[in-house]
Amino acid sequence: MEFKAVCIDLEKTHSFVHKGLQLEVIQHPHSLRHDANLIVALQRMKHSHTPLGTEFSDDDLINNMLENVIEEHDTLEVLDTVHSKPSVFSNTTVEQCSVCDRDQKSLVLKESPLELQAVILQGGSIDLKVNLDLATYVSRTFTDSARRPVALSIAGRNLYLSCSKSAGSPILQLEEVKDRKMLKSINAEGDMGRFLFFRREQGFAATSLESLKFRGWFISTAVENKMPVEMCEEASPARFTTFSIKTL
């Protein structure tokens, strides 16, 4: 059988920098291993100024193939992680808790305007104190054990704390939820995510409550007595962002 040989002068080919090197491709049936050797050799020649041989062992070929497979697999995993952010949280437990700020101010509900205030209670005024129901939520894709998503409501009432943006800043509100079943499952990326807060323990008897929708904003109380409970950034020096929360 007569074979044709094609001779390529690489000295005249701009994609290669190996002067004086010629590549001869023989047009006749050959093995898959020879094809792979040729492809790998060409790729190495493109990226190296040092001429390399075109013959590789079986181990070299397998290692090159595995490296390409592993690199592609890692890229796919990174993309999956980006698109698998936790979104749907389901309620698991509800517990009633007593809440005080760092100065031992208790929570008091004011009807007009409807708001929570942090007040130092003494003697007969202790009955003004309100407790909170903390509903804990879980998600299959949320595994941060240091932060627990919770919804907060006034014990014995259908009033829930929520965090929404107004005039460019997150604000704390009390909202009436007549059907609690609406909060059994919450899509954090939707509007109902305003009811969720991250509960995080920050030391002995110190717990912070951070908005899930507006990260870096926390439920807080003022240093002064009888002031509203509001949202603030963690760095605010004039407000307390940690609480003592005790299960009743």
C-alpha positions as CSV (number, residue, x, y, z in Angstrom):
1,M,0.0,0.0,0.0
2,E,1.3,3.5,-0.9
3,F,1.2,6.1,1.8
4,K,1.3,9.9,1.4
5,A,3.5,12.0,3.6
6,V,2.7,15.6,4.3
7,C,5.6,17.7,5.6
8,I,4.8,20.9,7.5
9,D,7.5,23.5,7.9
10,L,6.9,24.8,11.4
11,E,9.4,27.6,10.8
12,K,6.7,29.2,8.5
13,T,3.8,28.5,10.9
14,H,3.0,31.5,13.2
15,S,1.3,29.3,15.9
16,F,4.7,27.7,16.7
17,V,7.9,29.2,17.9
18,H,10.2,26.2,17.4
19,K,12.4,27.3,14.6
20,G,13.7,24.7,12.3
21,L,11.3,22.0,13.6
22,Q,9.3,20.0,11.0
23,L,6.2,17.9,11.7
24,E,5.5,15.0,9.4
25,V,2.0,13.5,9.4
26,I,1.6,10.1,7.7
27,Q,-1.8,9.5,6.3
28,H,-2.3,5.9,7.2
29,P,-4.3,4.0,9.9
30,H,-2.9,4.4,13.4
31,S,-3.9,3.7,17.0
32,L,-5.8,6.0,19.3
33,R,-2.7,6.2,21.5
34,H,-0.7,7.7,18.6
35,D,-3.5,10.2,18.0
36,A,-3.4,11.2,21.7
37,N,0.4,11.5,21.7
38,L,0.2,13.8,18.7
39,I,-2.5,16.1,20.2
40,V,-0.7,16.3,23.6
41,A,2.6,17.1,21.8
42,L,1.0,19.9,19.8
43,Q,-0.6,21.4,22.9
44,R,2.7,21.4,24.8
45,M,4.6,22.9,21.9
46,K,2.1,25.8,21.8
47,H,2.8,26.8,25.4
48,S,6.5,26.0,25.7
49,H,9.7,27.4,24.2
50,T,11.4,24.0,24.7
51,P,10.7,21.3,22.1
52,L,9.2,18.2,23.7
53,G,9.1,14.7,22.4
54,T,5.8,13.4,21.0
55,E,6.0,10.0,22.7
56,F,4.3,9.6,26.2
57,S,3.8,6.6,28.3
58,D,0.4,5.2,29.1
59,D,0.7,6.7,32.6
60,D,1.3,10.1,31.2
61,L,-1.8,9.9,29.0
62,I,-4.0,8.7,31.9
63,N,-2.7,11.5,34.2
64,N,-3.4,14.2,31.5
65,M,-6.9,12.8,31.0
66,L,-7.6,12.7,34.7
67,E,-6.3,16.2,35.2
68,N,-8.7,17.6,32.6
69,V,-11.7,15.6,34.1
70,I,-10.9,16.8,37.6
71,E,-10.6,20.5,36.5
72,E,-13.9,20.4,34.7
73,H,-15.6,18.6,37.7
74,D,-14.4,21.3,40.1
75,T,-15.7,24.1,37.9
76,L,-19.1,22.5,37.8
77,E,-19.2,22.1,41.6
78,V,-18.4,25.8,42.1
79,L,-21.2,26.8,39.8
80,D,-23.6,24.5,41.6
81,T,-22.6,26.1,45.0
82,V,-23.3,29.6,43.6
83,H,-26.8,28.6,42.5
84,S,-27.7,26.5,45.6
85,K,-28.2,29.3,48.1
86,P,-30.6,28.5,50.9
87,S,-34.0,29.9,50.0
88,V,-36.9,28.0,51.6
89,F,-37.0,27.7,55.4
90,S,-39.5,25.5,57.3
91,N,-40.7,26.0,60.9
92,T,-39.8,23.2,63.3
93,T,-40.2,24.4,66.9
94,V,-41.7,27.3,68.8
95,E,-40.6,28.3,72.3
96,Q,-41.7,31.2,74.6
97,C,-38.8,33.3,75.8
98,S,-38.1,36.2,78.2
99,V,-36.0,38.9,76.5
100,C,-33.9,41.6,78.2
101,D,-31.2,43.9,76.8
102,R,-27.7,44.4,78.3
103,D,-29.1,47.0,80.8
104,Q,-31.8,44.6,81.9
105,K,-34.5,46.6,80.2
106,S,-37.6,44.5,79.4
107,L,-39.8,44.6,76.3
108,V,-43.1,46.6,76.6
109,L,-45.8,46.7,74.0
110,K,-47.2,50.2,73.2
111,E,-50.5,50.2,71.3
112,S,-50.4,53.7,69.9
113,P,-48.2,54.0,68.0
114,L,-47.8,50.2,67.8
115,E,-44.2,49.5,68.8
116,L,-42.0,47.7,71.2
117,Q,-40.1,49.7,73.8
118,A,-37.2,48.8,76.1
119,V,-38.1,49.8,79.6
120,I,-36.6,49.3,83.1
121,L,-39.5,47.7,85.1
122,Q,-39.8,47.7,88.9
123,G,-42.3,46.7,91.4
124,G,-45.9,46.6,90.1
125,S,-44.9,47.6,86.6
126,I,-43.4,44.2,86.0
127,D,-46.7,43.0,84.6
128,L,-46.2,45.3,81.6
129,K,-43.4,43.1,80.3
130,V,-44.1,41.0,77.2
131,N,-42.4,37.8,76.2
132,L,-41.6,36.6,72.7
133,D,-42.4,33.4,70.8
134,L,-39.3,32.3,68.9
135,A,-40.1,30.0,66.0
136,T,-37.0,28.2,64.7
137,Y,-36.6,27.4,61.0
138,V,-34.4,25.0,59.1
139,S,-33.4,24.5,55.5
140,R,-31.9,21.5,53.8
141,T,-29.2,23.6,52.3
142,F,-28.5,25.8,55.3
143,T,-25.9,24.2,57.6
144,D,-24.5,27.1,59.6
145,S,-24.9,25.9,63.2
146,A,-23.8,29.2,64.6
147,R,-26.8,31.0,63.2
148,R,-30.4,29.8,63.6
149,P,-33.2,31.4,61.5
150,V,-36.1,32.5,63.7
151,A,-39.4,34.4,63.5
152,L,-40.3,36.5,66.5
153,S,-43.9,37.3,67.7
154,I,-45.4,38.7,70.8
155,A,-46.5,35.8,73.0
156,G,-50.3,35.5,73.0
157,R,-50.7,37.8,70.0
158,N,-50.5,37.5,66.3
159,L,-48.0,40.4,66.1
160,Y,-44.7,39.5,64.4
161,L,-41.5,41.5,64.2
162,S,-40.5,42.2,60.6
163,C,-37.7,44.1,58.9
164,S,-38.4,46.1,55.8
165,K,-36.7,49.0,54.0
166,S,-38.2,52.5,54.3
167,A,-36.6,55.8,53.1
168,G,-33.5,53.8,52.2
169,S,-32.9,52.2,55.6
170,P,-34.2,48.9,57.2
171,I,-36.8,49.5,59.9
172,L,-38.4,47.2,62.5
173,Q,-42.2,46.9,62.5
174,L,-44.9,44.9,64.2
175,E,-47.2,43.2,61.7
176,E,-50.4,41.3,62.4
177,V,-50.5,37.9,60.8
178,K,-54.0,36.4,61.1
179,D,-53.1,33.1,59.6
180,R,-50.0,31.7,61.1
181,K,-49.9,28.9,58.5
182,M,-48.5,31.5,56.2
183,L,-45.3,31.4,58.1
184,K,-44.9,27.6,58.3
185,S,-42.7,27.8,55.2
186,I,-40.8,31.0,54.2
187,N,-39.0,31.7,50.9
188,A,-36.1,33.9,52.1
189,E,-35.7,35.4,48.7
190,G,-39.4,36.5,48.6
191,D,-41.2,39.3,50.5
192,M,-42.0,37.0,53.5
193,G,-38.2,36.8,54.2
194,R,-38.8,40.1,56.2
195,F,-40.0,38.0,59.1
196,L,-36.8,36.0,59.5
197,F,-33.8,36.9,61.7
198,F,-30.6,35.1,62.4
199,R,-30.2,34.2,66.1
200,R,-26.6,34.0,67.1
201,E,-25.0,33.4,70.4
202,Q,-22.2,35.8,71.1
203,G,-21.0,34.7,74.5
204,F,-22.6,34.0,77.9
205,A,-26.2,35.2,77.9
206,A,-25.6,37.4,74.9
207,T,-27.6,36.8,71.7
208,S,-27.9,38.9,68.6
209,L,-30.8,39.0,66.1
210,E,-29.7,39.9,62.6
211,S,-32.1,40.5,59.7
212,L,-31.9,37.8,57.1
213,K,-32.9,40.2,54.3
214,F,-30.7,43.1,55.4
215,R,-27.4,41.6,56.5
216,G,-25.5,43.7,59.0
217,W,-28.6,45.2,60.5
218,F,-29.7,44.0,64.0
219,I,-32.6,44.4,66.4
220,S,-31.4,46.8,69.0
221,T,-32.3,48.9,72.0
222,A,-31.2,52.4,73.0
223,V,-29.0,53.2,75.9
224,E,-31.8,55.5,77.2
225,N,-34.9,54.2,79.0
226,K,-38.4,53.9,77.4
227,M,-37.1,54.1,73.8
228,P,-38.4,52.1,70.8
229,V,-36.8,48.8,69.8
230,E,-35.3,49.5,66.3
231,M,-32.9,48.1,63.7
232,C,-29.4,49.4,63.7
233,E,-26.0,48.6,62.2
234,E,-23.8,46.5,64.4
235,A,-21.2,49.3,64.7
236,S,-23.6,51.7,66.3
237,P,-22.1,52.8,69.7
238,A,-25.3,54.3,71.1
239,R,-27.4,51.1,70.9
240,F,-27.3,47.5,72.3
241,T,-27.5,44.7,69.8
242,T,-27.3,41.7,72.2
243,F,-29.9,40.3,74.4
244,S,-30.4,37.8,77.2
245,I,-32.9,35.3,76.0
246,K,-34.2,32.7,78.4
247,T,-36.7,29.9,77.6
248,L,-39.7,29.9,79.9
